[in-house]
Amino acid sequence: MKRMVLVLSTLVALAAMPLAASAADLIAYWNFNDLAITTAGPPGSSPAHPTLIGATTGTGTLSLTGFAGNIDDFTGTSVNSIPVNTPGEESLTLIPGTGLPGNGGYLQFEFSMTGLSNLGVSYATQGTSSGFNSNQWSYSTDGTIFTNFESPVVPATAYSLTGPLVTSGLDNAATAYLRYTVNGATGTGTGNNRIDNIRLESNASPPPPPNPATLPQPGDIVFGLNNSNATRTLELVRGPASASGGVKHPGPWSTTAFIQSVEFDNLDGQTHNSEGNLLGVDFGIAANGGIIYNLATQGSIPAPAGQAIGNTRAAPNNIGHDGSLTLSRLAGLSVSPDNTKIAAVGFEAGTVIVYDYTAGDTLGAGAALANGRQTPPTPLSILVAGSTQGTAWRDNNTVLAFSSFGDLYEVEATTMTPAYQVTATTDAVFGTPFIGSNFAAIAYNPDVSPYVYALYSGFSTSAVPNSQTKLYVFDPGNEYTQVADIDLSTTSQTGREMALDEDGNLFISGFDSTITFIPASEVLNPAMLTDNSSVFWYQSTSAATSFVGMDIGFSAGIPGDYNGDGKVDQADYALWAKDPDSYGGNPGGYNTWVQNFGEPSAGAGGGNGSVPEPASITMLAIGLAALCFRRRSA
Protein backbone atom coordinates (compact mmCIF):
# COMPACT_ATOMS: atom_id res chain seq x y z
CA MET A 1 0.00 0.00 0.00
CA LYS A 2 1.32 3.39 -1.06
CA ARG A 3 3.00 5.67 1.48
CA MET A 4 2.30 3.59 4.58
CA VAL A 5 5.03 5.47 6.42
CA LEU A 6 4.87 5.52 10.19
CA VAL A 7 6.03 8.88 11.50
CA LEU A 8 7.57 8.47 14.97
CA SER A 9 6.29 11.35 17.05
CA THR A 10 8.77 13.15 19.28
CA LEU A 11 5.99 15.31 20.66
CA VAL A 12 4.05 12.88 22.84
CA ALA A 13 4.02 15.35 25.72
CA LEU A 14 2.47 18.11 23.62
CA ALA A 15 -1.17 17.10 23.92
CA ALA A 16 -1.89 20.41 25.63
CA MET A 17 -2.21 23.56 23.54
CA PRO A 18 0.93 25.71 23.45
CA LEU A 19 1.05 29.36 24.52
CA ALA A 20 1.60 31.84 21.73
CA ALA A 21 4.04 33.94 23.77
CA SER A 22 6.51 33.38 26.59
CA ALA A 23 4.91 33.83 30.04
CA ALA A 24 7.98 35.87 31.07
CA ASP A 25 6.98 38.54 28.53
CA LEU A 26 3.40 38.92 29.76
CA ILE A 27 2.60 42.10 31.70
CA ALA A 28 -1.19 41.89 31.92
CA TYR A 29 -4.05 40.03 30.24
CA TRP A 30 -7.85 40.56 30.20
CA ASN A 31 -10.35 37.92 28.95
CA PHE A 32 -13.59 39.50 30.34
CA ASN A 33 -15.08 36.09 31.16
CA ASP A 34 -16.31 37.38 34.53
CA LEU A 35 -18.54 40.06 33.00
CA ALA A 36 -22.22 39.35 33.67
CA ILE A 37 -24.20 42.16 32.04
CA THR A 38 -27.85 41.41 31.26
CA THR A 39 -28.76 44.78 29.70
CA ALA A 40 -26.46 47.27 28.00
CA GLY A 41 -25.75 50.42 29.96
CA PRO A 42 -23.08 53.09 30.60
CA PRO A 43 -20.06 52.23 32.75
CA GLY A 44 -20.91 52.73 36.42
CA SER A 45 -24.69 52.75 35.86
CA SER A 46 -25.09 49.57 37.96
CA PRO A 47 -22.84 47.08 39.77
CA ALA A 48 -22.92 44.94 36.62
CA HIS A 49 -21.49 47.83 34.54
CA PRO A 50 -17.98 48.32 36.01
CA THR A 51 -15.80 51.39 35.64
CA LEU A 52 -12.58 49.55 36.54
CA ILE A 53 -11.53 46.02 35.52
CA GLY A 54 -8.44 44.40 36.98
CA ALA A 55 -6.22 42.15 34.87
CA THR A 56 -7.24 38.48 34.63
CA THR A 57 -3.54 37.56 34.67
CA GLY A 58 -0.58 39.82 35.49
CA THR A 59 -0.78 43.32 36.95
CA GLY A 60 -2.72 46.22 35.46
CA THR A 61 -6.05 48.02 35.48
CA LEU A 62 -8.50 48.95 32.73
CA SER A 63 -10.59 52.09 33.30
CA LEU A 64 -13.88 52.65 31.44
CA THR A 65 -14.60 56.13 32.82
CA GLY A 66 -13.53 57.76 29.56
CA PHE A 67 -16.25 55.96 27.57
CA ALA A 68 -19.73 57.56 27.55
CA GLY A 69 -21.51 54.94 25.42
CA ASN A 70 -22.98 51.65 26.62
CA ILE A 71 -21.16 48.44 27.47
CA ASP A 72 -22.32 44.83 27.26
CA ASP A 73 -20.79 41.33 27.27
CA PHE A 74 -21.54 39.67 23.93
CA THR A 75 -20.02 36.26 23.09
CA GLY A 76 -16.21 36.20 23.11
CA THR A 77 -13.62 34.15 21.23
CA SER A 78 -10.58 31.95 21.81
CA VAL A 79 -8.47 34.09 19.43
CA ASN A 80 -5.40 35.35 21.37
CA SER A 81 -6.63 33.63 24.54
CA ILE A 82 -4.43 32.20 27.28
CA PRO A 83 -4.16 29.28 27.12
CA VAL A 84 -4.58 29.12 23.36
CA ASN A 85 -8.02 27.79 22.30
CA THR A 86 -9.71 28.30 25.67
CA PRO A 87 -13.37 28.84 24.70
CA GLY A 88 -14.29 32.53 24.77
CA GLU A 89 -17.18 33.09 27.17
CA GLU A 90 -17.61 36.87 27.17
CA SER A 91 -16.18 39.98 25.52
CA LEU A 92 -16.15 43.66 26.41
CA THR A 93 -18.67 45.09 23.94
CA LEU A 94 -18.74 48.83 23.21
CA ILE A 95 -22.05 50.27 21.93
CA PRO A 96 -22.36 53.88 20.62
CA GLY A 97 -25.57 54.65 22.53
CA THR A 98 -28.45 56.98 21.69
CA GLY A 99 -27.03 60.14 20.15
CA LEU A 100 -23.68 58.36 19.64
CA PRO A 101 -21.98 59.56 22.86
CA GLY A 102 -19.52 56.69 22.52
CA ASN A 103 -17.74 58.34 19.57
CA GLY A 104 -14.50 59.85 20.85
CA GLY A 105 -14.59 57.81 24.05
CA TYR A 106 -11.72 55.66 25.22
CA LEU A 107 -10.54 52.76 27.34
CA GLN A 108 -7.44 53.48 29.45
CA PHE A 109 -4.93 50.94 30.76
CA GLU A 110 -2.47 51.59 33.60
CA PHE A 111 0.52 49.32 34.36
CA SER A 112 4.29 49.41 34.92
CA MET A 113 7.12 49.10 32.40
CA THR A 114 9.93 49.36 34.97
CA GLY A 115 12.92 47.48 33.57
CA LEU A 116 10.95 46.57 30.45
CA SER A 117 11.00 47.68 26.83
CA ASN A 118 9.12 47.31 23.53
CA LEU A 119 5.52 47.17 24.68
CA GLY A 120 3.20 45.14 22.45
CA VAL A 121 -0.59 45.13 22.63
CA SER A 122 -2.57 42.37 20.91
CA TYR A 123 -6.24 41.46 21.11
CA ALA A 124 -9.20 39.92 19.27
CA THR A 125 -11.85 42.24 17.88
CA GLN A 126 -14.83 42.35 15.59
CA GLY A 127 -17.35 45.05 14.74
CA THR A 128 -20.54 45.79 12.83
CA SER A 129 -20.71 48.14 9.86
CA SER A 130 -22.42 50.82 11.98
CA GLY A 131 -20.14 50.33 14.99
CA PHE A 132 -16.79 51.93 15.82
CA ASN A 133 -14.59 51.59 12.73
CA SER A 134 -11.69 54.02 13.28
CA ASN A 135 -10.02 53.17 16.57
CA GLN A 136 -6.65 54.59 17.64
CA TRP A 137 -4.06 53.41 20.18
CA SER A 138 -1.94 56.00 22.04
CA TYR A 139 0.47 56.00 24.99
CA SER A 140 1.50 58.34 27.82
CA THR A 141 3.96 58.43 30.70
CA ASP A 142 1.99 61.04 32.70
CA GLY A 143 -1.65 60.21 31.96
CA THR A 144 -2.20 63.60 30.32
CA ILE A 145 -0.26 63.91 27.07
CA PHE A 146 -0.89 60.96 24.73
CA THR A 147 0.99 60.06 21.54
CA ASN A 148 -0.63 57.97 18.81
CA PHE A 149 1.17 54.86 17.56
CA GLU A 150 0.35 52.50 14.70
CA SER A 151 -2.51 53.14 12.25
CA PRO A 152 -6.19 53.32 13.25
CA VAL A 153 -7.80 49.89 13.65
CA VAL A 154 -10.79 48.94 11.48
CA PRO A 155 -12.36 45.81 13.06
CA ALA A 156 -13.33 42.96 10.75
CA THR A 157 -16.87 41.60 10.73
CA ALA A 158 -15.69 38.34 12.39
CA TYR A 159 -13.23 37.94 15.24
CA SER A 160 -9.65 38.39 14.08
CA LEU A 161 -6.32 39.14 15.72
CA THR A 162 -4.97 42.67 15.89
CA GLY A 163 -1.31 43.14 16.75
CA PRO A 164 1.04 42.97 18.35
CA LEU A 165 1.06 46.77 17.94
CA VAL A 166 4.48 47.79 19.23
CA THR A 167 5.92 51.00 20.72
CA SER A 168 9.18 51.85 22.49
CA GLY A 169 7.69 55.07 23.89
CA LEU A 170 6.99 53.48 27.27
CA ASP A 171 10.39 51.83 27.81
CA ASN A 172 11.22 51.68 31.54
CA ALA A 173 8.21 53.89 32.49
CA ALA A 174 7.36 53.44 36.17
CA THR A 175 3.72 54.16 35.38
CA ALA A 176 2.59 53.57 31.82
CA TYR A 177 -0.74 54.46 30.21
CA LEU A 178 -2.43 53.16 27.06
CA ARG A 179 -5.61 54.49 25.47
CA TYR A 180 -7.91 52.88 22.92
CA THR A 181 -10.03 55.71 21.46
CA VAL A 182 -13.02 54.66 19.37
CA ASN A 183 -14.74 56.62 16.59
CA GLY A 184 -16.77 56.33 13.40
CA ALA A 185 -19.97 54.73 14.78
CA THR A 186 -23.23 55.54 12.99
CA GLY A 187 -25.71 53.09 14.56
CA THR A 188 -27.16 53.60 18.03
CA GLY A 189 -28.83 50.20 18.44
CA THR A 190 -27.10 47.54 16.40
CA GLY A 191 -23.67 49.15 16.10
CA ASN A 192 -21.00 47.65 18.35
CA ASN A 193 -17.34 46.72 18.66
CA ARG A 194 -16.34 43.60 20.62
CA ILE A 195 -12.90 43.39 22.24
CA ASP A 196 -11.50 40.25 23.85
CA ASN A 197 -8.29 38.63 25.11
CA ILE A 198 -6.16 41.78 25.43
CA ARG A 199 -2.48 41.05 26.05
CA LEU A 200 0.14 43.59 27.11
CA GLU A 201 3.64 42.14 26.67
CA SER A 202 7.22 43.39 26.80
CA ASN A 203 10.01 42.49 24.35
CA ALA A 204 7.34 42.41 21.67
CA SER A 205 7.94 42.30 17.93
CA PRO A 206 5.48 43.34 15.25
CA PRO A 207 3.89 40.48 13.29
CA PRO A 208 5.89 39.40 10.24
CA PRO A 209 4.70 40.65 6.85
CA PRO A 210 2.12 38.34 5.29
CA ASN A 211 3.29 35.60 2.97
CA PRO A 212 2.51 36.26 -0.69
CA ALA A 213 -0.32 34.41 -2.37
CA THR A 214 0.77 31.11 -3.89
CA LEU A 215 -0.60 28.10 -5.74
CA PRO A 216 -1.22 24.88 -3.78
CA GLN A 217 1.71 22.55 -3.16
CA PRO A 218 1.74 18.93 -1.97
CA GLY A 219 1.06 18.82 1.75
CA ASP A 220 -0.77 22.17 1.83
CA ILE A 221 -4.04 22.38 3.71
CA VAL A 222 -6.76 24.44 2.09
CA PHE A 223 -8.79 25.93 4.93
CA GLY A 224 -12.38 26.88 4.07
CA LEU A 225 -13.33 29.64 6.50
CA ASN A 226 -16.88 30.36 5.25
CA ASN A 227 -16.26 34.12 5.46
CA SER A 228 -18.32 36.89 3.90
CA ASN A 229 -15.07 38.56 2.80
CA ALA A 230 -13.93 36.72 -0.35
CA THR A 231 -10.27 37.58 0.36
CA ARG A 232 -10.51 35.76 3.70
CA THR A 233 -12.69 32.78 2.90
CA LEU A 234 -9.87 30.43 1.76
CA GLU A 235 -6.37 30.06 3.22
CA LEU A 236 -3.42 27.87 2.27
CA VAL A 237 -1.63 26.58 5.34
CA ARG A 238 1.62 24.64 5.17
CA GLY A 239 4.16 23.27 7.59
CA PRO A 240 5.39 20.06 9.25
CA ALA A 241 3.20 17.77 11.33
CA SER A 242 4.47 19.20 14.61
CA ALA A 243 3.00 21.38 17.35
CA SER A 244 2.13 24.86 16.00
CA GLY A 245 3.62 23.79 12.66
CA GLY A 246 1.08 25.49 10.40
CA VAL A 247 1.93 28.80 8.68
CA LYS A 248 -0.47 30.80 6.53
CA HIS A 249 0.40 31.17 2.84
CA PRO A 250 -2.60 32.86 1.22
CA GLY A 251 -4.03 30.99 -1.71
CA PRO A 252 -4.73 32.46 -5.13
CA TRP A 253 -8.51 32.65 -4.50
CA SER A 254 -9.88 36.08 -3.61
CA THR A 255 -13.21 36.55 -5.39
CA THR A 256 -15.55 33.77 -4.15
CA ALA A 257 -16.92 34.16 -0.61
CA PHE A 258 -18.43 31.73 1.90
CA ILE A 259 -16.47 28.62 0.82
CA GLN A 260 -16.60 26.03 3.60
CA SER A 261 -16.23 22.34 2.68
CA VAL A 262 -13.36 21.85 0.19
CA GLU A 263 -11.82 18.92 -1.67
CA PHE A 264 -9.02 18.50 -4.21
CA ASP A 265 -10.19 16.29 -7.05
CA ASN A 266 -8.41 13.08 -8.11
CA LEU A 267 -6.79 14.25 -11.35
CA ASP A 268 -4.87 11.51 -13.21
CA GLY A 269 -5.89 8.92 -10.63
CA GLN A 270 -3.98 10.67 -7.81
CA THR A 271 -6.23 11.14 -4.80
CA HIS A 272 -6.44 14.71 -3.51
CA ASN A 273 -4.15 15.88 -6.30
CA SER A 274 -2.75 19.31 -5.37
CA GLU A 275 -2.59 20.12 -9.09
CA GLY A 276 -6.19 19.09 -9.76
CA ASN A 277 -9.26 21.26 -9.39
CA LEU A 278 -10.26 22.46 -5.95
CA LEU A 279 -13.97 21.90 -5.36
CA GLY A 280 -15.58 24.16 -2.78
CA VAL A 281 -19.04 24.35 -1.22
CA ASP A 282 -20.88 27.51 -0.26
CA PHE A 283 -23.06 26.02 2.50
CA GLY A 284 -25.75 28.49 1.43
CA ILE A 285 -28.94 29.80 2.98
CA ALA A 286 -32.19 27.90 3.53
CA ALA A 287 -34.08 29.87 0.87
CA ASN A 288 -31.60 29.16 -1.94
CA GLY A 289 -29.71 26.04 -0.90
CA GLY A 290 -25.98 25.43 -1.29
CA ILE A 291 -23.69 25.95 -4.28
CA ILE A 292 -20.72 23.85 -5.44
CA TYR A 293 -17.85 25.73 -7.08
CA ASN A 294 -14.85 24.73 -9.16
CA LEU A 295 -11.70 26.66 -8.22
CA ALA A 296 -8.41 26.78 -10.13
CA THR A 297 -5.18 25.40 -8.66
CA GLN A 298 -2.98 26.15 -11.65
CA GLY A 299 -2.35 29.23 -13.78
CA SER A 300 -2.23 32.86 -12.70
CA ILE A 301 -2.50 34.58 -9.33
CA PRO A 302 -5.08 35.79 -8.47
CA ALA A 303 -7.16 32.90 -9.74
CA PRO A 304 -10.40 33.57 -11.63
CA ALA A 305 -13.67 33.62 -9.75
CA GLY A 306 -15.05 30.24 -8.78
CA GLN A 307 -17.16 28.50 -11.41
CA ALA A 308 -20.61 27.51 -10.05
CA ILE A 309 -21.14 23.91 -11.23
CA GLY A 310 -23.87 22.54 -8.97
CA ASN A 311 -26.73 23.39 -6.62
CA THR A 312 -30.03 22.01 -5.33
CA ARG A 313 -32.39 24.67 -6.74
CA ALA A 314 -35.51 23.98 -8.75
CA ALA A 315 -35.78 24.81 -12.45
CA PRO A 316 -35.00 27.17 -14.09
CA ASN A 317 -32.19 27.91 -11.59
CA ASN A 318 -30.97 24.33 -11.33
CA ILE A 319 -27.29 23.57 -12.03
CA GLY A 320 -25.90 20.03 -12.31
CA HIS A 321 -29.30 18.29 -12.06
CA ASP A 322 -32.72 18.26 -13.69
CA GLY A 323 -34.43 20.25 -10.96
CA SER A 324 -35.63 17.24 -8.97
CA LEU A 325 -33.20 17.51 -6.05
CA THR A 326 -34.67 18.63 -2.73
CA LEU A 327 -33.75 22.26 -2.03
CA SER A 328 -31.14 22.07 0.71
CA ARG A 329 -27.97 23.63 1.96
CA LEU A 330 -24.84 21.54 1.25
CA ALA A 331 -21.83 20.10 3.07
CA GLY A 332 -19.68 16.97 3.24
CA LEU A 333 -17.98 17.09 -0.16
CA SER A 334 -15.98 14.11 -1.53
CA VAL A 335 -14.70 12.85 -4.93
CA SER A 336 -14.77 9.30 -6.33
CA PRO A 337 -11.35 7.64 -6.90
CA ASP A 338 -11.75 7.69 -10.71
CA ASN A 339 -12.64 11.42 -10.63
CA THR A 340 -15.98 10.93 -12.37
CA LYS A 341 -18.41 11.59 -9.52
CA ILE A 342 -18.71 13.76 -6.41
CA ALA A 343 -20.86 13.35 -3.31
CA ALA A 344 -22.29 15.86 -0.87
CA VAL A 345 -24.85 15.96 1.94
CA GLY A 346 -28.16 17.83 1.88
CA PHE A 347 -28.37 19.67 5.22
CA GLU A 348 -32.14 20.16 5.51
CA ALA A 349 -33.04 17.06 3.50
CA GLY A 350 -30.77 14.57 5.32
CA THR A 351 -29.75 13.16 1.93
CA VAL A 352 -26.62 11.89 0.23
CA ILE A 353 -26.36 13.58 -3.18
CA VAL A 354 -24.21 12.32 -6.08
CA TYR A 355 -23.38 14.22 -9.27
CA ASP A 356 -21.48 13.01 -12.32
CA TYR A 357 -18.32 15.12 -12.61
CA THR A 358 -16.28 16.44 -15.55
CA ALA A 359 -13.00 17.90 -14.32
CA GLY A 360 -12.17 20.68 -16.80
CA ASP A 361 -8.74 22.25 -17.17
CA THR A 362 -7.56 22.99 -13.54
CA LEU A 363 -7.36 26.68 -14.59
CA GLY A 364 -10.84 27.44 -13.34
CA ALA A 365 -12.92 26.57 -16.42
CA GLY A 366 -14.54 23.61 -18.12
CA ALA A 367 -15.65 21.68 -15.04
CA ALA A 368 -19.24 20.47 -14.92
CA LEU A 369 -21.68 18.46 -12.83
CA ALA A 370 -24.64 16.55 -14.24
CA ASN A 371 -27.30 13.98 -13.39
CA GLY A 372 -27.61 15.01 -9.74
CA ARG A 373 -29.45 12.35 -7.72
CA GLN A 374 -30.16 11.70 -4.05
CA THR A 375 -31.16 9.19 -1.40
CA PRO A 376 -34.76 9.59 -0.17
CA PRO A 377 -35.25 12.93 1.64
CA THR A 378 -37.03 13.43 4.96
CA PRO A 379 -38.99 11.75 6.46
CA LEU A 380 -37.23 8.68 4.96
CA SER A 381 -33.74 10.17 5.03
CA ILE A 382 -30.79 8.09 6.23
CA LEU A 383 -28.93 11.13 7.60
CA VAL A 384 -30.05 13.60 10.24
CA ALA A 385 -31.89 16.62 8.85
CA GLY A 386 -30.36 19.83 10.21
CA SER A 387 -26.86 18.46 10.88
CA THR A 388 -23.66 18.97 8.90
CA GLN A 389 -22.44 15.45 8.03
CA GLY A 390 -19.73 13.87 5.89
CA THR A 391 -19.13 11.58 2.92
CA ALA A 392 -16.18 9.58 1.52
CA TRP A 393 -15.84 6.97 -1.23
CA ARG A 394 -15.08 3.29 -0.62
CA ASP A 395 -14.71 2.68 -4.36
CA ASN A 396 -15.87 4.28 -7.61
CA ASN A 397 -19.51 3.42 -7.05
CA THR A 398 -19.89 3.28 -3.27
CA VAL A 399 -20.29 6.36 -1.08
CA LEU A 400 -19.72 6.14 2.66
CA ALA A 401 -21.88 8.47 4.75
CA PHE A 402 -21.55 9.04 8.49
CA SER A 403 -24.45 10.59 10.38
CA SER A 404 -24.32 12.70 13.51
CA PHE A 405 -26.29 9.89 15.22
CA GLY A 406 -23.19 7.70 14.72
CA ASP A 407 -24.65 5.59 11.89
CA LEU A 408 -22.44 4.52 8.97
CA TYR A 409 -24.00 3.79 5.56
CA GLU A 410 -22.87 2.60 2.16
CA VAL A 411 -24.75 4.22 -0.74
CA GLU A 412 -24.72 2.74 -4.25
CA ALA A 413 -23.93 5.79 -6.38
CA THR A 414 -26.00 4.86 -9.45
CA THR A 415 -29.26 3.69 -7.89
CA MET A 416 -28.70 5.74 -4.68
CA THR A 417 -29.70 2.69 -2.64
CA PRO A 418 -28.44 2.99 0.96
CA ALA A 419 -27.24 0.02 2.98
CA TYR A 420 -26.93 0.38 6.75
CA GLN A 421 -23.58 -0.83 8.08
CA VAL A 422 -22.92 -0.02 11.73
CA THR A 423 -23.72 2.24 14.66
CA ALA A 424 -20.76 3.74 16.48
CA THR A 425 -20.48 2.66 20.10
CA THR A 426 -22.17 5.38 22.13
CA ASP A 427 -22.33 6.32 25.77
CA ALA A 428 -24.27 8.77 27.91
CA VAL A 429 -22.23 11.71 26.65
CA PHE A 430 -22.00 11.00 22.94
CA GLY A 431 -25.12 9.01 22.28
CA THR A 432 -28.46 10.33 21.11
CA PRO A 433 -30.39 12.55 21.71
CA PHE A 434 -28.20 15.40 20.49
CA ILE A 435 -26.51 17.85 22.80
CA GLY A 436 -27.28 20.86 20.57
CA SER A 437 -25.63 21.74 17.28
CA ASN A 438 -24.24 18.48 15.86
CA PHE A 439 -21.65 17.67 13.20
CA ALA A 440 -20.14 14.55 11.63
CA ALA A 441 -17.27 13.95 9.21
CA ILE A 442 -15.60 10.93 7.62
CA ALA A 443 -12.17 10.25 6.06
CA TYR A 444 -11.09 7.20 4.08
CA ASN A 445 -8.08 6.80 1.79
CA PRO A 446 -6.84 3.21 1.30
CA ASP A 447 -3.65 4.55 -0.31
CA VAL A 448 -2.73 5.81 3.18
CA SER A 449 -4.60 3.68 5.72
CA PRO A 450 -6.93 0.67 5.62
CA TYR A 451 -9.25 2.22 8.21
CA VAL A 452 -12.29 4.48 8.04
CA TYR A 453 -12.12 7.48 10.44
CA ALA A 454 -15.40 9.04 11.58
CA LEU A 455 -15.79 12.19 13.67
CA TYR A 456 -18.71 13.39 15.81
CA SER A 457 -18.91 16.78 17.52
CA GLY A 458 -21.61 18.76 19.24
CA PHE A 459 -22.02 22.08 21.01
CA SER A 460 -24.58 23.24 23.55
CA THR A 461 -24.38 25.91 26.25
CA SER A 462 -26.48 23.67 28.50
CA ALA A 463 -24.22 20.61 28.16
CA VAL A 464 -21.26 19.79 30.41
CA PRO A 465 -18.78 20.12 28.83
CA ASN A 466 -20.42 22.45 26.33
CA SER A 467 -18.21 21.26 23.45
CA GLN A 468 -17.76 17.54 22.74
CA THR A 469 -15.71 15.81 20.05
CA LYS A 470 -15.21 12.09 19.46
CA LEU A 471 -13.29 9.98 16.92
CA TYR A 472 -14.34 6.48 15.84
CA VAL A 473 -12.24 4.10 13.72
CA PHE A 474 -13.75 1.27 11.65
CA ASP A 475 -12.21 -1.60 9.67
CA PRO A 476 -14.00 -1.87 6.29
CA GLY A 477 -12.14 -5.10 5.55
CA ASN A 478 -13.83 -6.75 8.52
CA GLU A 479 -17.47 -5.70 8.14
CA TYR A 480 -16.73 -2.24 9.58
CA THR A 481 -15.78 -3.56 12.99
CA GLN A 482 -15.13 -0.65 15.32
CA VAL A 483 -11.48 -0.73 16.37
CA ALA A 484 -11.12 2.55 18.29
CA ASP A 485 -13.23 5.14 20.08
CA ILE A 486 -11.53 8.16 21.67
CA ASP A 487 -12.61 11.47 23.20
CA LEU A 488 -11.00 14.64 21.78
CA SER A 489 -13.19 17.19 23.55
CA THR A 490 -10.29 18.94 25.28
CA THR A 491 -7.74 19.10 22.47
CA SER A 492 -9.95 19.46 19.35
CA GLN A 493 -12.77 21.76 20.31
CA THR A 494 -15.93 21.05 18.29
CA GLY A 495 -14.32 19.36 15.30
CA ARG A 496 -15.80 20.05 11.88
CA GLU A 497 -13.96 18.20 9.07
CA MET A 498 -10.84 16.05 8.82
CA ALA A 499 -8.34 14.78 6.27
CA LEU A 500 -5.40 12.37 6.12
CA ASP A 501 -2.08 13.55 4.73
CA GLU A 502 0.18 11.30 2.64
CA ASP A 503 2.06 10.09 5.72
CA GLY A 504 -1.05 9.17 7.72
CA ASN A 505 -1.33 12.16 10.04
CA LEU A 506 -5.01 12.97 10.65
CA PHE A 507 -5.82 16.70 10.63
CA ILE A 508 -9.05 18.08 12.15
CA SER A 509 -10.56 21.52 11.59
CA GLY A 510 -12.59 23.05 14.36
CA PHE A 511 -14.34 25.93 16.05
CA ASP A 512 -12.71 29.38 15.86
CA SER A 513 -10.72 28.45 12.74
CA THR A 514 -8.37 26.00 14.44
CA ILE A 515 -6.59 22.94 13.06
CA THR A 516 -5.26 20.10 15.22
CA PHE A 517 -3.73 16.77 14.21
CA ILE A 518 -3.16 13.24 15.53
CA PRO A 519 0.28 11.82 14.62
CA ALA A 520 0.49 9.04 12.05
CA SER A 521 2.14 6.71 14.56
CA GLU A 522 -1.22 6.56 16.36
CA VAL A 523 -3.58 7.02 13.42
CA LEU A 524 -2.19 4.04 11.50
CA ASN A 525 -2.18 1.88 14.65
CA PRO A 526 -5.61 2.55 16.20
CA ALA A 527 -4.77 0.55 19.32
CA MET A 528 -2.33 3.36 20.19
CA LEU A 529 -4.96 6.10 20.04
CA THR A 530 -5.67 7.76 23.37
CA ASP A 531 -8.13 10.37 24.58
CA ASN A 532 -7.26 14.02 23.90
CA SER A 533 -4.21 13.07 21.85
CA SER A 534 -4.63 15.70 19.13
CA VAL A 535 -1.99 18.43 18.91
CA PHE A 536 -2.57 22.12 18.15
CA TRP A 537 -1.27 22.98 14.65
CA TYR A 538 -2.77 26.26 13.41
CA GLN A 539 -5.33 28.96 14.10
CA SER A 540 -6.33 31.57 11.53
CA THR A 541 -5.66 35.16 12.60
CA SER A 542 -7.67 36.68 9.77
CA ALA A 543 -11.07 35.00 10.12
CA ALA A 544 -12.15 33.30 13.34
CA THR A 545 -15.26 31.40 12.25
CA SER A 546 -17.26 28.55 13.75
CA PHE A 547 -18.01 26.56 10.57
CA VAL A 548 -14.91 25.52 8.65
CA GLY A 549 -13.81 22.88 6.15
CA MET A 550 -10.46 21.56 4.97
CA ASP A 551 -8.56 19.23 2.65
CA ILE A 552 -4.89 18.32 2.13
CA GLY A 553 -3.21 18.28 -1.28
CA PHE A 554 -1.21 15.19 -2.28
CA SER A 555 1.77 14.95 -4.62
CA ALA A 556 0.69 14.92 -8.24
CA GLY A 557 2.90 11.91 -8.96
CA ILE A 558 3.15 10.24 -12.37
CA PRO A 559 -0.17 9.29 -13.96
CA GLY A 560 -0.40 5.51 -14.09
CA ASP A 561 2.14 4.98 -11.28
CA TYR A 562 -0.32 3.03 -9.17
CA ASN A 563 2.18 1.57 -6.70
CA GLY A 564 3.91 4.91 -6.06
CA ASP A 565 7.45 3.72 -6.90
CA GLY A 566 8.20 6.61 -9.26
CA LYS A 567 7.80 4.75 -12.58
CA VAL A 568 5.01 3.34 -14.72
CA ASP A 569 5.62 -0.31 -15.53
CA GLN A 570 4.12 -3.81 -15.49
CA ALA A 571 3.79 -3.74 -11.70
CA ASP A 572 1.28 -0.91 -12.01
CA TYR A 573 -0.72 -2.88 -14.58
CA ALA A 574 -0.80 -5.79 -12.14
CA LEU A 575 -2.43 -3.57 -9.50
CA TRP A 576 -4.96 -2.21 -11.97
CA ALA A 577 -5.84 -5.68 -13.27
CA LYS A 578 -6.55 -6.98 -9.76
CA ASP A 579 -8.76 -4.02 -8.77
CA PRO A 580 -9.62 -1.65 -11.64
CA ASP A 581 -12.07 0.41 -9.54
CA SER A 582 -9.31 1.48 -7.18
CA TYR A 583 -7.03 2.64 -10.01
CA GLY A 584 -9.10 4.77 -12.36
CA GLY A 585 -11.66 2.21 -13.49
CA ASN A 586 -12.01 0.18 -16.66
CA PRO A 587 -10.96 1.40 -19.20
CA GLY A 588 -9.97 4.75 -17.66
CA GLY A 589 -7.21 3.43 -15.42
CA TYR A 590 -5.90 1.14 -18.14
CA ASN A 591 -5.79 4.00 -20.66
CA THR A 592 -3.88 6.17 -18.21
CA TRP A 593 -1.35 3.37 -17.66
CA VAL A 594 -0.88 2.78 -21.40
CA GLN A 595 -0.44 6.49 -22.14
CA ASN A 596 2.30 6.80 -19.50
CA PHE A 597 3.99 3.41 -19.72
CA GLY A 598 7.76 3.84 -19.38
CA GLU A 599 7.56 7.19 -17.54
CA PRO A 600 9.79 8.77 -16.44
CA SER A 601 11.89 8.57 -19.60
CA ALA A 602 15.15 6.58 -19.68
CA GLY A 603 17.11 9.80 -19.30
CA ALA A 604 15.51 10.29 -15.91
CA GLY A 605 16.20 6.74 -14.80
CA GLY A 606 12.92 5.24 -16.01
CA GLY A 607 11.94 2.72 -18.62
CA ASN A 608 12.16 2.93 -22.40
CA GLY A 609 8.98 4.99 -22.71
CA SER A 610 7.45 2.72 -25.39
CA VAL A 611 3.80 1.78 -25.25
CA PRO A 612 3.50 -2.00 -24.74
CA GLU A 613 2.17 -4.08 -27.60
CA PRO A 614 -1.30 -5.57 -27.09
CA ALA A 615 0.18 -9.06 -27.23
CA SER A 616 2.50 -8.39 -24.33
CA ILE A 617 -0.38 -6.98 -22.31
CA THR A 618 -2.42 -10.09 -23.02
CA MET A 619 0.45 -12.34 -21.93
CA LEU A 620 0.85 -10.32 -18.74
CA ALA A 621 -2.88 -10.66 -18.02
CA ILE A 622 -2.67 -14.44 -18.61
CA GLY A 623 0.30 -14.64 -16.26
CA LEU A 624 -1.55 -12.71 -13.60
CA ALA A 625 -4.58 -14.98 -13.94
CA ALA A 626 -2.35 -18.05 -13.57
CA LEU A 627 -0.68 -16.57 -10.51
CA CYS A 628 -4.05 -15.83 -8.91
CA PHE A 629 -5.20 -19.43 -9.70
CA ARG A 630 -2.08 -20.89 -8.09
CA ARG A 631 -2.64 -18.81 -4.97
CA ARG A 632 -6.28 -19.85 -4.65
CA SER A 633 -5.34 -23.51 -5.23
CA ALA A 634 -2.65 -23.29 -2.58
Disulfide bonds with the S-S distance in Angstrom:
none
